[in-house]
Amino acid sequence: MSWRKMLRDVEPYVAGEQPKIENLIKLNTNENPYSPGEKVKEAIASFDSQTLSLYPNANSDELKKALATYYQLQDNQIFIGNGSDEVLALTFLTCFNGDKPLLFPDITYSFYPVYCDLYHIDFKKIALDKDFKINKEDYYMENGGIIFPNPNAPTGELVSIDFIEDILKHNQESVVVIDEAYIDFGGESVIPLLSQYDNLLIIQTFSKFRSLAGIRLGVALGNQEIISRLYDVKNSFNSYPVDRIAQVIGKASVEDSAYIKENAKRIINTRERISKELKDLGFEMTDSYSNFLFVKHPDFKGEYLFYELRKKGIVVRWFNSERIQDYLRITIGTDEQMDGLMDELRMIVYGE
C-alpha cells in the first residue's frame, strides 16, 4: 500500500481572502474597522518584552478573572483559547461523541462540516426556510448535539432567548452550542440561561466586537463540567496556552468594554443607514443583527457584482454555494468606506 493512502484527505475551510490591492476597501472578513481602544494601546506600550523569555500563565488567570466579572460567572465556567476557531475545534472533539448526528443549519458557518469531516462526526444539515430563518421545531429530534451561530452567519438573522430555550428544553440529553461571534451587534446573549441548562455551551470571540482579530482570542462559557472537559481535551491535543501578550491585551479590552460598546453602536448605526440606501437601490437583504449585511439584487448575479466591485478595489464576500450564490456578504466598515461602496454600487446599478 502506498504511503499516500495513509494521508488524511479533507476539504479544508476557505477563509475570507486577504488581498493585496492598493487603496483597498476591505469588506469581506467581518473585521471591526475601529480601534480596540486606549487601554489596549497602553497595555501594549507598557508590556515588558523581557517576560517573553518565559512561558505564559497556563490558565490565563488574570484574563479569566476579568471575564468572570464581565460575564458575572465563576472562573471555572470560562474556557479561554487561541481564537474562537480553536475553541470550536475543541468543542467538536469534546462534546459531539454520540452515535446520533450533530445538527446545524444548511447555511451557516462553513467550518462546522469541516470539523465533522476531520473528526469523523456524523452530522445532518437542517434547511433554513425560504427567508433563511431557523425553524426551531426542526431540532426537536434525536441528535448527538446541536450547534448554530446567533446571529447566524452569513445571513445575520437573529433568534430570541426564548427561541433557544425551547430548543434546550427539547434537547436536554445533548449539548447545545450557541456560537455568539456577532451577538454584540444588536442581539441578546443567552448567558442568563447557563444557570438553568447544564447542557448549554456559549462561544464568543474577541475578533469582531473587540476589534482584536489580530491576536486570536476566543472563549467558551458553560457549566464547570463541560469547561473542565474542554481543558482536558485541549491539554491532550494542544496544551499551548494563550500567549502572554494576548492575555494582557485581552484583559485590557475587557476593562475597556464601555468604549468598545460605543464602537458597536457606531457599526449598528452605519449598518442601518446602509441597509436603507441599499434598499433604495433595489437590493434585497436578510434582517441582519451582525456587523455585516447579506444582500442580493434581482437584476444582477452575485458573481458579477463581486467582480465589478473588486475592479474598483472593493472586496466583499461571495459564496458560490447553493441557495446563496446571488448574495454578497458585506462587512460594515467606517462611514467613509461604506460611502465608497455605495458610490460604486450606484454606478453599477444605474449603468453610469
N, C-alpha and C positions, 0 to 999 in steps of 0.2 A: 504493500500500500504506500502511495506517495505521501510524503510529509505534508503536502498541500491539503490532503484530505483531513488533516488534524487541525487545520486553522479554523477559527471561528469566522463564520460568514454572516454578517448582519448588514442591514441597510441603515446607515447612521442618520442621526438627526442633522438637518441642514439649518444652520443658524442664519440670521439675517446678514446680508452682505455688508462688508466693511470696505467700501470702495475708496480709491484714491483719486478723487476728482477735485480739481481746483475750484475754489469758491462753492463748495458743496453745500446744499441744504439737505441734511441727513434726517429723514423722517421714516426710517424703516425698521428700527430696532427698539422702539419704545423707551429710549433713554430720556431722562429728565433734563431739560435744557438749562436748568438753573443751578446755581452754586449750591454745594452741600452745606454751606454756612460758615460763619466766622469761627465757631467753636472747633469745627473740623480743621480749618486753616491753622488755628492756634495750636491744636494738638499735633499737627504735622510739624509745625515750626519748632515746637519745644521737645520733639521726640529725641531721645538720646540714642544716636546711632550705635554707640558702643554696646548697647544691650542686644544688638543683632547677632553678636557672637554667642548668645545663649539661646537655648530653646524657649519657645513661648510658654506661658501658663497653659497647661494641658486642658484645663476646664474652662478657660476664658472667664474666670470668676468675677472680675470687675464688670465686664460687659454683661454677664448673666445677671448680676445684681441690678444693674441699671435697667435691663429689660424686664426683670421681675417687677420692679417698681412701676415701670411704664405700663405694663400689661395688667398689673395688680394680680400677679400669680406668685407661686412659690418658685424658688430657684430650681427645684427638681422637676418642674413642669416645663422646662425650657431646654431645647437642644439647639446647639449652635454649630453650623457647618460652613464649609468653604463654598458659599453660594447656594442659592435655593435648589439649583440642579443637583448638587451633591446631596442635599437633604432629601430631595425627591428620590434620587437613586437609592439611597439607604432606606427610605421608606418602603420602596417596592421590595427590596430584599428582606426587610424586617416584617412587614405587615401582610403581604399577599402570598401566603404559602399554603392556601387551602386547595381542595380538589374541585372547587367551583370557579367559574370565570370571574375575573375582575371586570367591573362595569365602568365605562366612561363614554362621553358623547362622541358621536362620529365626527363632529367638527369641534376641535379643542386643541390644547397644547400638543404639538406633534411629537414631543419627546415621549409621551406615555406609551404608545405602541412600540417605540424603540426599546424602552426598558423591558417591556414584556418579552420582546424577541430575545434580547440579550440574556435575560434571566429565566427564560422558558416558562413564563407565566401565561396561562390561558386567559384570554380576555374576550369581551363582547362589546362591540361599539353599539351604543344606543342612539338612534337617529334623533336629531333635533327636529322640531316641527318646521313647517314651511316658513315661519318667521324666525328661524334659528333659535328658538326658545327650548329649554329643557322641560319635559313633561315628567313631573315627579313620580307619577304612577308607574312609569316605565321602569322604575328602580325598585318596585315592590315585588321582587322575585329573588329566588335563591341566588347567592353570589359569593365570591371569595373576597369581596371588598368593593368599594366604590371610591372613585376619585373624579373631581372636576374642579376647574377654576371658578371662582366667583369674585368679580365678573369673569365670564368666560373669555377665552382667547381663541381665535381672533375676533369674535363678534362683539365683545364688550357688554353683552347682555348680563344683567344682574338678577339674582333671585333673593328673596327676603329671608330673614332669620327663621320665620315660621315655616317657610317652604323647606329649608334644610332640616328643621326639627322634625317635620313629617317624615322625611327620608330616614332620619336617625331612628325614629320610633318604629319604623317598619324594617329596620336592619340592625337589630341590637346584637346579632351574632357575628357581625363582620365589622372591620374597621372602615370608617367613612372619613376620607381625607378631603378637606376643602383647601384648595390652593388659592390663597388670598394675595397673589402678587400685585393686584391692582385695586385692592379694597379701599385704599385711602383716597381715591379719586371720585368719591361720591357714594360709596357703599357703606354698609354697617357690618363690622366683623361679628363672627359667631363665637368669639371668645367667651361671652357670658354662658354659652351652652356647655362649656367644659365642666362646669360644676355639676351638671346633670347627666352627662353622657360620657362614660369612660371610654367608649369606642370612637370618640371624635378626635381627629388629629388635624391641626391647622398649620399650614406652611406659609411663611411670609419671606420677603426679600428686602434687602437694603438697596437693590439696584434701581428701582423705579421711584417710589415715593421719596426716598432719602438721597437721591442723586449720587449713588455710590456704586454704579455698575463696574467701576474700575478696580474695586478691591475684593469682590466675590465674597459676599457675606449673606447667609440665609439662616432662618430659624424655623424650628418646629415647636408647636405648643400643644401639650396634651397632658394626660394623666401620668403620674410618676412611673407606672409600669411600662407604658409604651415608650416613654422617653428613655428609661433605663435600658430597654431592649435596643433602642436605636443606637445608644452609645456602645452597647456590647457588639453590635454588628459593625459599627464604624471601627472600633478598635480591633476587630478581627480582619477587617478588609482594608481600611485606610486609617491608620492611627494618627496621621499627621493632624495636629490641631490647627485652629485658625492662627495665622501668623501674628507676631507682636504688633506690627503697625496696624493691621486690620482691627485688632482688638481695641487699640487706642482710638482709632478713627470711629469705630462703631459706637463706642461709649460716648464720645463727644457728640455724635449725631443724635443719639437718644436724648442727651441732655439739651440739645438744641431743637427739640421737636416742635416747639411753638413757631419758630422761624420756618421750619420745613412745612408745617401745615399751611402757612401763608403762601408758600410756593405752590402747594397743591391747589389752593383756591385760584391762583392765577391761571393754572393749567385748565381747571374746570371752566373758568370764565372764557378763556380762549376757545376751548372745545365747543361751548355753547354758541359763541359768536360764529365760528367757522361752520358749525352744523347748519345754521340758518343761511349763511352765504352759499354753501354747497347746495342746499335745497332750492335756493333761488336760481341756481344754475341747472336745475333739473336732476340733481343727484338724489339717489335713494340710499337709505342707510339704516342700520340697526340702531337701537336705543342704547348708546354706549355710556357706561359709567366708569370708563377707564381713561388712561392717558393716550388714547388713540381713537380713531374713527374707522368704521368698516363700511365702505361706500361703493356704489356702482352707479353707472349712468346708462339709461336704457338705449342710448344711441351709439355707445362706444364699448368695444371689448376692453376688458381689464388689461389684457396684454398690450393693446395699443396705447392706452393711457399711460401704462407703466413706462414704456419705451419712449414715448413722446416727452414725458416729464424728465426722464433720465438724460435725454439730449440737452435739456436745459439745466442740467446739474442738480436736479431734484430727485432724490431716491426715496421711494416708498416701497412697501412690501406687496408683492403679487404672489398669490398662491395658485399654482397651476394644478388645482385639485378639483375633484368632482363637487358640484353644487356651488362652489365659490370661485370659479375661475374668472368670473367677470367682476369680482370685488377687489378693491385695494384696501390695505390697512395702512392708515396714515397716522403716524405718531404726531402728537401735539407738541410743536416746538414753541419758540418765542413768537410773539405777535409779529415781529419783523419777518421771521421765517415763514409763518403761515400766510402773511400778506404776499410774499413772493410766490408761494404755491398757488394762491388764488389768482394772481395776475396771469400765471401761465395757464391755469385751467380755463380761465375766461377766454384766452386766445384760442385754446384748443376747441372749446365748445362753440364759440362764435365764428371760428374759422378766420380769425384775423391774422 
